């Protein structure tokens, strides 16, 4: 039963830390744009890659 006196304050401290980290992430803009990264993977970015040279292209 004495462990309750340790676990309850420990859980409240962990809860306060989790809430603090959440508000820090919101303040620093971690949740500003949730849609663009999910759609960015669908775009074809082959124009940015260097072109491959085949050995048959050279004389």
Beta strands, then each sheet from edge to edge (+ up, - down):
end
